[in-house]
């Protein structure tokens, strides 16, 4: 499992998460794979009335990935992933197509922006965490998005670069303003990795354009993994947002223990957006099935944000990947 943690930053650059996908069709030039997950999640927390409640956050994801060779070095690809929760319509998380080769991959449609691979340095928990890693739309997963990602071997070290541009207009659901993001990760063979990225997007209905920068670092030594993330941004009102996340993980056999600390502040308004410590334990029975327990100690004041947003949370989950 420690090898998975070592590769977190680099693997995040891959748009499709189909590690356990089953190939359902193939011939000499083309293939089609289907994957996904069933994930049961019970979230126990306090509501605004002060009552402890259990909320069902169970979800299912299904993805389909297609690939066909154009030449010996160039291929075409397509990817779709949808998520369904009870009582809601299917959310199309990914809906894109493009080409790939030794140069990397270029995709258009609904796909990831460039800053997710930076926030993934510390976004390692089964449920909680990543409260200081929120991204503007152009740097996150969105439609009308032209994206490039490339990974290059540098004699044992690895350089991953990513860039995307979101066009002003509409996708199948939303009206979008234009924006872009870029990011890079340098992962050293000895276990040290660095990441940095920047994103910007128009905010036509507000005073200011949104701007966002992330920096991250991680180190893996045997079964231990530690990482840090820093965010420096300005929101659509021109307010300065600053925050950071520290993460650590330890792999013991088939069980991974993780912990994070998140802090995010609106500095211009002297307001804490997030302040929490979270811990979890995830046990992998095999590559397809895991269970986990996750607890968040919320340090926000209920007088400022309300009882629900200041409540601790306890989550039990079971996940089957296919």
Backbone torsions as a table, in degrees:
resi	resn	phi	psi	omega
1	UNK	NA	-27.5	179.6
2	UNK	-63.8	-31.0	177.1
3	UNK	-63.5	-33.1	177.0
4	UNK	-65.8	-39.7	179.4
5	UNK	-68.2	-37.5	178.3
6	UNK	-58.3	-38.9	-173.9
7	UNK	-90.5	8.0	-175.1
8	UNK	-53.0	-51.7	-173.7
9	UNK	-65.1	-41.9	-178.4
10	UNK	-72.5	-40.3	-178.7
11	UNK	-65.1	-28.2	-179.6
12	UNK	-63.2	-20.8	179.8
13	UNK	-73.6	-18.2	179.0
14	UNK	-76.1	129.5	-175.4
15	UNK	-73.8	-35.9	-177.4
16	UNK	-97.6	133.0	179.0
17	UNK	-106.1	78.0	-172.8
18	UNK	-124.5	42.0	-176.3
19	UNK	-60.6	-34.1	-178.9
20	UNK	-104.7	11.9	-176.5
21	UNK	-63.2	145.1	178.7
22	UNK	-100.9	130.7	177.8
23	UNK	-74.5	120.4	-176.7
24	UNK	-104.1	-13.1	177.6
25	UNK	-155.2	141.3	172.7
26	UNK	-159.3	148.0	170.2
27	UNK	-137.9	-157.5	-174.4
28	UNK	-68.1	-25.3	-175.5
29	UNK	-124.4	-16.2	-171.9
30	UNK	-131.0	156.3	176.2
31	UNK	-149.1	156.4	178.0
32	UNK	-139.5	128.8	-178.3
33	UNK	-126.4	145.5	179.0
34	UNK	-123.6	133.6	178.6
35	UNK	-147.8	-172.6	178.4
36	UNK	152.6	-160.6	-179.5
37	UNK	-154.3	151.6	163.9
38	UNK	-113.4	126.2	-175.3
39	UNK	-135.5	112.2	176.5
40	UNK	-90.2	129.1	-177.2
41	UNK	-138.8	120.3	175.7
42	UNK	-107.5	118.3	-175.5
43	UNK	-108.9	116.4	-178.7
44	UNK	-105.4	120.1	-177.2
45	UNK	-158.0	171.0	179.2
46	UNK	-90.6	141.1	176.3
47	UNK	-94.7	-176.8	-176.3
48	UNK	-66.4	-20.8	178.0
49	UNK	-85.9	-3.0	-180.0
50	UNK	88.1	8.6	179.9
51	UNK	-93.4	140.4	175.8
52	UNK	-80.8	126.3	-176.7
53	UNK	-129.2	155.3	172.4
54	UNK	-110.8	119.8	179.8
55	UNK	-108.8	138.1	-179.2
56	UNK	-89.2	112.7	178.5
57	UNK	-111.2	28.3	-179.5
58	UNK	-62.2	142.9	-178.7
59	UNK	-146.9	161.8	173.3
60	UNK	-133.5	139.6	174.2
61	UNK	-124.2	139.7	175.9
62	UNK	-132.0	134.6	177.7
63	UNK	-130.9	151.5	178.3
64	UNK	-130.7	125.2	-178.6
65	UNK	-122.7	127.9	178.2
66	UNK	-119.5	147.4	179.8
67	UNK	-148.4	139.0	176.0
68	UNK	-141.6	137.9	-179.9
69	UNK	-78.0	132.7	175.3
70	UNK	-96.9	-48.6	172.8
71	UNK	-133.7	-170.5	178.0
72	UNK	-66.8	-22.3	-175.7
73	UNK	-122.4	-5.4	-177.8
74	UNK	-124.6	137.9	-179.9
75	UNK	-137.1	159.3	172.9
76	UNK	-107.8	152.5	-177.1
77	UNK	-148.2	158.6	174.9
78	UNK	-145.5	149.0	-177.9
79	UNK	-148.2	135.3	173.6
80	UNK	-134.1	138.9	172.3
81	UNK	-141.7	129.4	177.1
82	UNK	-120.8	150.8	177.2
83	UNK	-125.1	137.6	179.5
84	UNK	-127.5	131.5	169.4
85	UNK	-120.7	150.6	-172.7
86	UNK	-56.7	128.3	176.7
87	UNK	88.3	0.1	-178.4
88	UNK	-121.8	161.3	174.4
89	UNK	-74.6	162.6	177.1
90	UNK	-65.6	129.5	176.2
91	UNK	-95.0	116.2	177.7
92	UNK	-77.4	101.5	-179.2
93	UNK	-75.1	-39.4	178.4
94	UNK	-135.3	140.5	179.2
95	UNK	-159.5	90.5	-169.6
96	UNK	-155.7	167.9	175.5
97	UNK	-151.3	161.8	-179.2
98	UNK	179.2	-160.2	179.6
99	UNK	-130.3	158.8	179.3
100	UNK	-147.2	168.0	179.2
101	UNK	177.3	-160.6	178.9
102	UNK	-62.0	-21.8	-179.4
103	UNK	-78.6	-14.5	-176.2
104	UNK	121.9	-151.7	179.9
105	UNK	-131.7	141.6	173.4
106	UNK	-123.0	127.4	-179.1
107	UNK	-132.7	154.5	173.0
108	UNK	-135.6	144.8	179.1
109	UNK	133.1	-145.9	173.6
110	UNK	-90.5	112.2	-175.6
111	UNK	-153.4	176.5	-175.0
112	UNK	-73.5	146.6	167.2
113	UNK	-79.3	-164.3	-170.2
114	UNK	-102.0	-7.2	-175.4
115	UNK	-96.8	-10.5	177.9
116	UNK	-61.9	-34.6	-179.4
117	UNK	-70.3	-21.4	175.9
118	UNK	-79.4	-46.9	-179.9
119	UNK	-67.7	-20.3	178.3
120	UNK	-69.7	-11.4	173.2
121	UNK	-56.2	-40.7	-176.6
122	UNK	-112.3	-10.4	179.6
123	UNK	-83.7	73.1	-171.5
124	UNK	-117.0	0.7	-175.9
125	UNK	-84.6	158.8	179.3
126	UNK	-71.4	-26.7	179.9
127	UNK	-138.9	-56.9	-173.5
128	UNK	-84.8	-173.8	-179.8
129	UNK	91.4	-178.5	176.3
130	UNK	65.2	22.1	178.9
131	UNK	-74.6	-21.1	175.4
132	UNK	-98.0	8.8	-176.1
133	UNK	-113.2	19.4	178.0
134	UNK	-65.0	138.2	-173.6
135	UNK	-116.7	150.3	172.1
136	UNK	-65.4	159.4	-172.8
137	UNK	-58.9	-41.2	-176.8
138	UNK	-67.1	-21.6	179.9
139	UNK	-99.0	-3.9	-178.9
140	UNK	-107.6	-160.9	179.1
141	UNK	-84.1	120.3	-176.8
142	UNK	-154.1	167.3	-179.9
143	UNK	-89.5	177.2	-179.0
144	UNK	53.3	42.4	-166.5
145	UNK	-121.4	123.0	174.6
146	UNK	-102.8	118.5	-170.4
147	UNK	-129.1	145.3	175.2
148	UNK	-127.4	140.2	172.2
149	UNK	-141.9	138.1	177.5
150	UNK	-141.6	142.3	178.7
151	UNK	-126.1	130.5	-170.4
152	UNK	-130.6	129.0	178.4
153	UNK	-79.7	124.5	-178.8
154	UNK	-114.8	53.6	178.1
155	UNK	68.6	45.1	-178.1
156	UNK	109.1	-39.6	172.1
157	UNK	-83.6	167.8	-177.6
158	UNK	-137.2	135.7	175.8
159	UNK	-115.9	123.7	175.4
160	UNK	-115.5	128.4	178.1
161	UNK	-123.7	147.8	-177.5
162	UNK	-147.4	141.4	177.4
163	UNK	-148.8	145.2	177.5
164	UNK	-149.7	153.9	177.2
165	UNK	-132.5	128.4	177.7
166	UNK	-102.6	123.5	-177.2
167	UNK	-82.2	143.8	173.0
168	UNK	-69.1	131.8	-176.3
169	UNK	151.8	-144.5	-178.0
170	UNK	-131.9	146.4	164.4
171	UNK	-102.4	-156.0	-177.5
172	UNK	-73.3	-12.8	-174.0
173	UNK	-126.9	-46.8	-167.0
174	UNK	-117.2	154.1	167.3
175	UNK	-88.7	129.9	-170.6
176	UNK	-119.5	143.9	169.2
177	UNK	-93.5	160.9	-177.2
178	UNK	-77.4	153.9	179.8
179	UNK	-175.8	173.1	-179.3
180	UNK	-152.7	166.1	171.0
181	UNK	-154.3	152.3	178.4
182	UNK	-137.6	151.2	178.7
183	UNK	-157.8	159.0	178.4
184	UNK	-148.5	145.5	176.2
185	UNK	-130.2	130.8	173.4
186	UNK	-114.9	112.0	-177.1
187	UNK	-109.3	120.6	-178.3
188	UNK	-90.8	148.8	-177.0
189	UNK	-62.8	-24.0	-177.6
190	UNK	-83.8	3.9	173.1
191	UNK	107.8	-5.8	179.2
192	UNK	-94.7	137.9	179.9
193	UNK	-138.3	145.5	178.3
194	UNK	-126.8	143.9	177.1
195	UNK	-142.8	146.9	177.3
196	UNK	-150.9	149.9	179.8
197	UNK	-161.3	160.5	-178.9
198	UNK	-142.9	141.9	177.1
199	UNK	-140.4	153.0	-179.9
200	UNK	-151.4	144.1	176.5
201	UNK	-150.7	153.5	178.4
202	UNK	-72.0	151.1	176.0
203	UNK	-134.3	77.9	-170.5
204	UNK	-60.2	-32.2	-176.3
205	UNK	-89.3	2.9	-177.3
206	UNK	-127.9	-178.8	-173.9
207	UNK	-76.1	-36.2	-168.7
208	UNK	-128.2	152.8	168.6
209	UNK	-73.8	148.5	178.9
210	UNK	-85.8	136.4	179.3
211	UNK	-133.0	143.1	-173.9
212	UNK	-151.8	133.9	177.2
213	UNK	-131.0	140.4	176.7
214	UNK	-127.2	145.6	168.9
215	UNK	-132.9	143.4	-177.1
216	UNK	-147.0	154.4	176.5
217	UNK	-146.5	145.4	177.6
218	UNK	-144.5	158.6	176.6
219	UNK	-145.2	133.6	178.2
220	UNK	-118.7	129.0	176.9
221	UNK	-136.6	105.7	-177.7
222	UNK	61.3	-120.8	-178.6
223	UNK	-92.1	4.9	-179.0
224	UNK	-104.8	142.2	176.8
225	UNK	-138.8	131.5	176.0
226	UNK	-133.7	148.7	-178.1
227	UNK	-156.0	157.0	175.7
228	UNK	-138.5	148.0	-179.1
229	UNK	-134.8	139.3	177.1
230	UNK	-129.3	135.1	178.4
231	UNK	-118.8	135.8	174.8
232	UNK	-134.7	115.0	-173.3
233	UNK	-148.8	168.4	171.4
234	UNK	-127.6	132.2	-178.2
235	UNK	-86.7	-173.0	-174.8
236	UNK	-68.2	-11.9	176.9
237	UNK	-98.5	0.1	-177.5
238	UNK	85.6	5.6	-179.6
239	UNK	-76.8	143.4	179.2
240	UNK	-81.5	127.2	177.1
241	UNK	-115.2	125.7	179.7
242	UNK	-129.1	144.2	178.1
243	UNK	-170.2	170.9	179.9
244	UNK	-155.5	158.9	175.2
245	UNK	-137.8	134.5	172.0
246	UNK	-112.8	137.3	-177.6
247	UNK	-135.6	147.8	176.6
248	UNK	-145.1	148.1	178.6
249	UNK	-144.0	146.6	176.2
250	UNK	-135.1	128.3	-179.5
251	UNK	-101.2	123.2	178.6
252	UNK	-125.3	101.2	-176.0
253	UNK	64.9	-120.0	179.4
254	UNK	-99.5	9.9	-178.7
255	UNK	-114.7	135.3	177.9
256	UNK	-115.4	124.9	176.7
257	UNK	-103.8	128.5	-178.0
258	UNK	-131.4	155.4	175.7
259	UNK	-150.6	147.3	178.6
260	UNK	-140.7	154.2	168.1
261	UNK	-124.9	127.9	-178.1
262	UNK	-121.2	135.3	173.6
263	UNK	-142.5	128.7	179.1
264	UNK	-138.0	131.3	-173.3
265	UNK	-132.9	136.3	166.4
266	UNK	-87.0	99.9	-171.2
267	UNK	-71.0	-35.4	-177.8
268	UNK	-67.9	-30.8	-179.8
269	UNK	-105.7	6.1	178.7
270	UNK	49.2	55.4	-174.3
271	UNK	-132.9	128.9	177.0
272	UNK	-82.0	118.7	177.0
273	UNK	-83.6	-38.0	179.6
274	UNK	-148.6	142.8	176.4
275	UNK	-159.9	101.6	-172.9
276	UNK	-155.2	155.3	170.2
277	UNK	-119.2	133.7	-179.4
278	UNK	-133.4	145.2	177.2
279	UNK	-135.1	148.4	173.0
280	UNK	-153.0	163.6	174.7
281	UNK	-131.5	129.0	-179.2
282	UNK	-123.8	125.0	179.1
283	UNK	-109.3	123.7	179.9
284	UNK	-96.7	105.9	177.2
285	UNK	-68.5	-38.8	172.2
286	UNK	-159.8	-171.3	-176.3
287	UNK	-68.4	-14.9	-176.4
288	UNK	-101.3	-22.0	-172.2
289	UNK	-135.2	135.2	178.0
290	UNK	-143.0	156.1	170.6
291	UNK	-128.0	155.8	-179.3
292	UNK	-152.7	157.5	171.9
293	UNK	-129.9	134.1	-174.9
294	UNK	-138.3	136.0	-179.8
295	UNK	-131.1	133.6	177.1
296	UNK	-114.5	123.7	172.6
297	UNK	-91.5	107.8	-174.8
298	UNK	-91.3	122.6	-177.7
299	UNK	-98.2	3.8	177.2
300	UNK	-71.0	153.9	-178.9
301	UNK	-91.7	126.6	-179.5
302	UNK	-62.8	-23.6	177.4
303	UNK	-67.3	-26.3	-178.2
304	UNK	-92.3	-37.5	-171.0
305	UNK	-121.5	-5.4	-177.0
306	UNK	95.8	159.4	-174.7
307	UNK	-65.8	-39.1	-177.0
308	UNK	-66.2	-45.6	-177.7
309	UNK	-73.9	-16.0	178.5
310	UNK	-102.5	2.8	-175.1
311	UNK	-76.8	145.7	165.8
312	UNK	-66.5	162.0	178.0
313	UNK	-136.0	141.2	172.9
314	UNK	-125.6	128.7	-174.6
315	UNK	-127.9	133.5	170.6
316	UNK	-114.7	134.4	-177.0
317	UNK	-141.5	154.7	173.7
318	UNK	-138.7	131.2	-173.3
319	UNK	-131.5	127.2	176.0
320	UNK	-114.5	119.1	178.9
321	UNK	-101.1	141.8	178.3
322	UNK	-138.2	NA	NA
